[in-house]
C-alpha cells in the first residue's frame, strides 16, 4: 500500500470515529430526554385523572392511562401505576394487570414492573 493511501485512510477514520461517537451520544441523550418527558406527561395525566375522575391518556396515542400512585416511603418508591401490563406500558412504569382487583377495591391487586 502506498503511504498516500494510508494517510487518507487514517484521516477518514479520524473523522468518522468522532462522528460515530457523537451519533451514539445523541441517541442516548434522545432516549433519556424522551423518558423525562414521558414522566412529566404521566404526572400531568395522573393529576387530571385524579381531579376529573376520568381516564386521561398521557399522550394522544397512548394505549394506557394512570390508575393510581404507588408510594413506599421507606424504599424511596413513588411511581404512577398505569392501566395494563403490556410491554409498552411497562416501558414507562409499573402496570396494573387487568383481571385483578382495581386499586381501592377489595381483593388482590396485581402490579407488574421491572427494574432497569
MOCOR-V235571 format. One record per residue. SS is DSSP state (helix for helix, strand for strand, loop for the rest). PSI is psi in degrees with one decimal (* if undefined). NEAR is the number of other C-alpha atoms within 8 Angstrom. Layout:
ss = <SS	SS>
psi = <PSI	PSI>
near = <NEAR	NEAR>
This chain:
ss = <loop	loop	helix	helix	helix	helix	helix	helix	helix	helix	helix	helix	helix	helix	helix	helix	helix	helix	helix	helix	helix	helix	helix	helix	helix	helix	helix	helix	helix	helix	helix	helix	helix	helix	helix	helix	helix	helix	helix	helix	helix	helix	helix	helix	helix	helix	helix	helix	helix	helix	helix	helix	loop	loop	loop	loop	loop	loop	loop	loop	loop	loop	loop	loop	loop	strand	strand	strand	strand	strand	strand	strand	helix	helix	helix	loop	strand	strand	strand	strand	strand	strand	strand	loop	loop	loop	helix	helix	helix	helix	loop	loop	loop	loop	strand	strand	loop	loop	loop	loop	loop	loop	loop	loop	loop	loop	loop	loop	loop	loop	strand	strand	loop	loop	loop	loop>
psi = <145.6	157.2	-28.9	-42.6	-42.8	-44.2	-41.1	-42.6	-43.7	-41.5	-43.0	-44.2	-40.7	-24.6	-41.2	-38.6	-48.0	-35.5	-42.2	-40.3	-42.8	-36.9	-45.7	-43.4	-39.1	-41.8	-43.6	-39.5	-39.2	-45.1	-42.7	-44.2	-38.8	-39.4	-41.2	-44.8	-40.8	-40.9	-38.0	-44.1	-36.9	-42.1	-44.8	-44.8	-38.3	-45.3	-43.7	-39.3	-45.9	-42.4	-33.5	-5.7	35.7	164.7	120.6	119.8	142.8	-28.1	154.6	-35.4	8.0	143.5	18.8	170.9	157.6	136.9	-22.6	172.9	129.7	118.4	125.0	89.2	-38.8	-32.1	-1.4	29.5	129.4	97.5	149.0	128.5	131.1	155.8	128.1	156.6	35.4	166.1	-37.8	-33.3	-45.5	-17.3	-21.3	-11.3	-178.1	150.4	145.2	126.9	119.4	142.3	-22.1	168.4	149.5	154.9	134.1	-10.0	162.6	143.1	-176.0	131.2	137.1	120.9	124.2	151.1	176.8	159.8	132.7	*>
near = <4	5	6	6	8	9	8	8	8	8	8	8	8	8	8	8	8	8	8	8	8	8	8	8	8	8	8	8	8	8	8	8	8	8	9	8	8	10	9	8	10	11	9	9	13	14	8	11	13	8	6	6	7	7	8	10	11	13	6	5	4	8	6	10	13	16	12	9	8	9	8	8	7	5	5	7	9	9	9	14	14	15	13	10	15	7	6	6	15	13	6	9	11	15	15	14	12	7	4	10	10	6	7	4	6	5	6	6	10	8	10	10	9	6	3	2>
